[in-house]
Amino acid sequence: MVSIVIPTYNATRNLSELLQSINKQNISKEVIVIDSSSSDGTNDIARSFGANVLSINKEEFGHGKTRNLAASNAKGEIIVFLTQDCVLAGNDAISGLIESLKKERIAAVYGRQIPREGAIPTEKFARLYNYPEEPIMKGREQVEEMGIKTFFFSNVFSAIRRKEFEEIGGFPENVIMFEDMLFAAKLIERGYRIAYVPEAKVIHSHDYSLVQQLRRYYQAGVSFQRNPWFMRYAGSNKEGITFLKKEIKFLFKQKKYLWILYAMLEAICKYTGYTLGLHYDRLPRFLKKG
């Protein structure tokens, strides 16, 4: 049996569509919704689809902590993590995702994210760049070539074997975000491999504002700074420069000329937020709230 974990908070906008897509999957499964004291009927929707609902106080939420708590209540040998704002694409999305876990030394897998209809051009490019059509296997031998990109891993749609999840100690709990990427790095450091499975898809995207991007990358910087062992992989800006160059080329081909300016402003916000996050311990207290 596969255990599916979904953290929620006021999720009525998308939750029914997600749970419908889960119920269509051709696997034996249990669904665990761990909810942060929603006030909009999220729990009622989850229970109406047969989900096991765990409730926590909103103040207790943490991206790693909350997922670890739900996983500790799971029965399956494979734990699938989803977010409340995605939808599975196809009735075999999960079975296709977990197939790679049968291969030797692969402990975790993640699937492809397709942008929602109407997503802004920069977000469309981000999905194409981070979730290409080609499958990828990543282990220690890829670190020299891929750098920090080796550890890219998203628990928007991922599956992890329980044995290795518990061996690593679950997701780190001392971070604001990017707990999935830090978890993947720990797996790879121990000699395991992670796989990207593009045939397994979810529909998911965000249209973050420039301020939201600054805040998000500030939180990334804080999270990485709190894990000094990870910083030896995160010291270069090469990946960000490569991303921006390809993004500008993509937008130019799409004749989205004004969005090229937006992409450059977005890159500045990301870099500024990330740099501030790396040095958050030196910032005035009023700037540390992320």
C-alpha positions as CSV (number, residue, x, y, z in Angstrom):
1,M,0.0,0.0,0.0
2,V,1.1,3.6,-0.8
3,S,0.5,6.3,1.8
4,I,-0.3,9.7,0.3
5,V,0.5,12.7,2.5
6,I,-1.0,16.2,1.9
7,P,-0.5,19.2,4.2
8,T,-3.4,21.6,4.0
9,Y,-4.5,25.0,5.2
10,N,-7.7,26.6,3.9
11,A,-7.6,24.4,0.8
12,T,-11.2,24.3,-0.3
13,R,-10.3,26.1,-3.6
14,N,-8.3,23.1,-5.0
15,L,-8.7,20.2,-2.6
16,S,-11.7,18.5,-4.1
17,E,-10.1,18.4,-7.6
18,L,-6.9,16.9,-6.1
19,L,-8.7,14.2,-4.1
20,Q,-10.8,13.3,-7.1
21,S,-7.7,12.7,-9.1
22,I,-6.2,10.6,-6.2
23,N,-9.3,8.4,-6.0
24,K,-8.9,7.6,-9.7
25,Q,-5.4,6.2,-9.2
26,N,-4.9,2.5,-10.0
27,I,-3.1,1.7,-6.7
28,S,-3.9,0.5,-3.2
29,K,-3.6,3.6,-1.1
30,E,-4.4,5.5,2.0
31,V,-4.7,9.3,2.1
32,I,-3.5,11.4,5.1
33,V,-4.4,15.0,5.2
34,I,-2.6,16.9,7.9
35,D,-4.4,20.2,8.4
36,S,-3.2,23.4,10.1
37,S,-6.5,24.4,11.7
38,S,-8.3,25.4,8.6
39,S,-11.4,27.6,9.0
40,D,-13.0,27.0,5.6
41,G,-14.3,23.4,5.7
42,T,-11.1,21.8,4.4
43,N,-11.4,18.9,6.9
44,D,-15.0,18.2,5.8
45,I,-14.0,17.9,2.2
46,A,-11.0,15.6,3.0
47,R,-13.2,13.3,5.1
48,S,-15.9,13.2,2.4
49,F,-13.3,11.6,0.1
50,G,-12.3,9.1,2.8
51,A,-9.0,10.7,3.9
52,N,-7.6,10.3,7.4
53,V,-7.4,13.8,8.8
54,L,-4.8,14.9,11.3
55,S,-5.1,18.4,12.8
56,I,-2.4,20.6,14.2
57,N,-2.4,24.2,15.4
58,K,-1.5,26.7,12.7
59,E,1.4,27.9,14.8
60,E,2.9,24.4,14.9
61,F,3.3,24.1,11.1
62,G,6.7,23.6,9.5
63,H,7.3,22.2,6.0
64,G,9.6,19.5,7.3
65,K,8.0,19.0,10.8
66,T,4.4,18.7,9.5
67,R,5.3,16.2,6.8
68,N,7.3,14.1,9.2
69,L,4.4,14.0,11.6
70,A,2.1,12.8,8.9
71,A,4.6,10.2,7.7
72,S,4.9,8.8,11.2
73,N,1.2,7.9,11.0
74,A,1.5,6.3,7.6
75,K,1.2,2.6,7.0
76,G,2.6,2.2,3.6
77,E,6.2,1.2,2.7
78,I,6.1,4.0,0.1
79,I,5.1,7.6,1.1
80,V,3.9,9.9,-1.6
81,F,4.0,13.6,-0.9
82,L,1.6,16.0,-2.6
83,T,0.7,19.7,-2.0
84,Q,-2.9,20.9,-1.8
85,D,-2.7,23.0,-5.0
86,C,-1.7,20.4,-7.5
87,V,-3.8,17.9,-9.5
88,L,-2.6,14.5,-10.7
89,A,-2.6,14.2,-14.5
90,G,-3.8,10.7,-15.5
91,N,-5.0,7.7,-13.5
92,D,-1.5,6.1,-13.5
93,A,0.4,9.1,-12.3
94,I,1.4,7.6,-8.9
95,S,2.0,4.1,-10.2
96,G,4.2,5.5,-12.9
97,L,6.1,7.6,-10.3
98,I,6.8,4.8,-7.9
99,E,7.9,2.3,-10.5
100,S,11.4,3.6,-10.4
101,L,11.7,2.9,-6.7
102,K,12.1,-0.8,-7.7
103,K,15.6,0.0,-9.1
104,E,18.7,-0.5,-7.0
105,R,19.8,2.4,-4.8
106,I,16.9,4.7,-5.9
107,A,15.3,5.9,-2.7
108,A,13.3,8.8,-3.9
109,V,11.6,10.0,-7.1
110,Y,9.8,13.1,-8.2
111,G,7.5,13.8,-11.1
112,R,7.0,16.4,-13.8
113,Q,5.0,19.6,-13.1
114,I,2.9,21.1,-15.9
115,P,2.0,24.7,-15.5
116,R,-1.7,25.6,-15.2
117,E,-3.5,27.1,-18.1
118,G,-3.0,30.9,-17.9
119,A,0.3,30.8,-16.0
120,I,2.5,33.8,-16.6
121,P,5.3,33.3,-19.2
122,T,8.2,33.3,-16.6
123,E,6.4,30.6,-14.6
124,K,5.9,28.5,-17.8
125,F,9.6,28.7,-18.5
126,A,10.5,27.7,-14.9
127,R,8.4,24.6,-15.2
128,L,10.0,23.7,-18.6
129,Y,13.5,24.3,-17.2
130,N,13.1,22.4,-13.9
131,Y,10.9,19.7,-15.3
132,P,12.1,18.7,-18.8
133,E,10.8,15.8,-20.9
134,E,13.9,13.7,-20.4
135,P,14.3,11.4,-17.3
136,I,17.2,12.0,-14.9
137,M,19.0,9.8,-12.5
138,K,21.1,11.6,-9.9
139,G,23.7,10.4,-7.5
140,R,27.1,11.4,-6.1
141,E,28.7,10.9,-9.5
142,Q,26.6,13.8,-10.9
143,V,27.7,16.4,-8.4
144,E,30.8,17.5,-10.2
145,E,28.9,18.1,-13.4
146,M,25.5,19.3,-12.1
147,G,26.5,21.1,-8.9
148,I,23.6,22.1,-6.7
149,K,21.2,21.1,-9.4
150,T,22.0,17.5,-8.5
151,F,19.9,17.9,-5.4
152,F,16.9,19.5,-7.0
153,F,13.9,17.6,-5.7
154,S,10.3,18.6,-5.1
155,N,7.8,17.2,-2.7
156,V,4.9,18.8,-4.6
157,F,4.8,15.4,-6.2
158,S,7.3,12.9,-4.9
159,A,7.6,9.4,-3.5
160,I,10.1,8.1,-0.9
161,R,10.7,4.6,0.4
162,R,9.8,4.5,4.1
163,K,13.1,2.7,5.0
164,E,15.3,5.4,3.6
165,F,13.1,8.2,4.8
166,E,13.4,7.0,8.4
167,E,17.1,6.2,7.9
168,I,17.8,9.9,7.0
169,G,15.6,11.1,9.8
170,G,12.8,12.5,7.6
171,F,12.8,16.1,6.3
172,P,15.0,18.6,8.2
173,E,12.9,20.6,10.6
174,N,15.3,23.5,11.2
175,V,14.5,25.2,7.9
176,I,11.8,27.5,6.6
177,M,11.6,25.9,3.2
178,F,13.6,23.7,0.7
179,E,13.4,20.8,3.1
180,D,12.9,18.5,0.1
181,M,16.2,19.6,-1.5
182,L,18.2,19.3,1.7
183,F,16.6,15.8,2.2
184,A,17.7,14.8,-1.3
185,A,21.2,16.0,-0.6
186,K,21.4,13.8,2.5
187,L,20.2,10.8,0.5
188,I,22.8,11.4,-2.2
189,E,25.6,11.9,0.3
190,R,24.8,8.5,1.8
191,G,25.2,6.9,-1.7
192,Y,21.5,6.7,-2.6
193,R,20.1,8.0,-5.9
194,I,17.0,10.0,-6.8
195,A,15.1,9.9,-10.0
196,Y,13.1,12.4,-12.0
197,V,10.2,10.6,-13.8
198,P,8.7,12.9,-16.5
199,E,6.0,10.4,-17.4
200,A,4.4,10.9,-14.0
201,K,2.8,14.4,-14.1
202,V,0.9,16.8,-12.0
203,I,-0.6,20.2,-12.9
204,H,1.0,22.8,-10.7
205,S,2.4,26.3,-10.9
206,H,2.5,29.6,-9.0
207,D,2.4,33.2,-10.2
208,Y,4.5,34.7,-7.6
209,S,4.9,38.5,-7.4
210,L,8.3,40.1,-7.3
211,V,8.0,40.6,-3.5
212,Q,6.9,37.0,-3.0
213,Q,10.0,35.9,-5.0
214,L,12.3,38.0,-2.9
215,R,10.7,36.6,0.3
216,R,10.9,33.0,-1.0
217,Y,14.6,33.3,-1.9
218,Y,15.3,35.0,1.4
219,Q,13.8,32.0,3.1
220,A,16.0,29.7,0.9
221,G,19.1,31.6,1.9
222,V,18.2,31.3,5.6
223,S,17.5,27.6,5.2
224,F,20.8,26.9,3.5
225,Q,22.7,29.0,6.0
226,R,21.3,27.0,8.8
227,N,22.8,23.9,7.2
228,P,26.5,24.7,6.8
229,W,27.3,21.2,5.3
230,F,25.1,22.1,2.3
231,M,26.8,25.4,1.6
232,R,29.8,23.8,-0.1
233,Y,27.4,22.9,-2.9
234,A,25.6,26.3,-3.0
235,G,28.4,28.7,-3.3
236,S,28.2,29.5,-7.0
237,N,25.8,31.7,-8.9
238,K,26.4,29.7,-12.1
239,E,23.0,27.9,-12.0
240,G,21.1,31.2,-11.6
241,I,22.9,32.9,-14.5
242,T,22.3,29.9,-16.8
243,F,18.6,29.9,-15.9
244,L,18.3,33.6,-16.7
245,K,20.1,33.3,-20.1
246,K,17.8,30.5,-21.2
247,E,14.7,32.3,-19.8
248,I,15.5,35.4,-21.9
249,K,16.0,33.3,-25.0
250,F,12.7,31.5,-24.4
251,L,10.8,34.8,-23.9
252,F,12.4,36.3,-27.0
253,K,11.3,33.3,-29.1
254,Q,7.8,33.7,-27.7
255,K,7.9,37.4,-28.5
256,K,7.1,38.2,-24.9
257,Y,9.5,41.2,-24.9
258,L,8.1,43.0,-21.9
259,W,8.4,39.8,-19.9
260,I,12.2,39.9,-20.5
261,L,12.3,43.0,-18.3
262,Y,10.2,41.3,-15.8
263,A,12.5,38.3,-15.8
264,M,15.5,40.5,-15.1
265,L,13.7,42.2,-12.3
266,E,12.7,38.8,-10.9
267,A,16.3,37.6,-11.1
268,I,17.4,40.7,-9.1
269,C,14.8,40.0,-6.5
270,K,15.8,36.3,-6.2
271,Y,19.5,37.2,-5.9
272,T,18.8,39.9,-3.3
273,G,16.6,37.8,-1.2
274,Y,18.9,34.8,-1.3
275,T,22.0,36.9,-0.4
276,L,20.1,38.6,2.5
277,G,19.0,35.1,3.7
278,L,22.6,33.8,3.7
279,H,23.5,36.7,6.0
280,Y,20.2,36.9,8.0
281,D,22.1,36.6,11.3
282,R,23.7,40.0,10.6
283,L,20.4,41.8,9.7
284,P,18.4,44.0,12.0
285,R,15.7,42.1,13.9
286,F,12.8,43.8,12.0
287,L,14.2,42.5,8.7
288,K,14.6,38.9,9.9
289,K,10.9,38.1,9.7
290,G,10.5,35.8,6.7
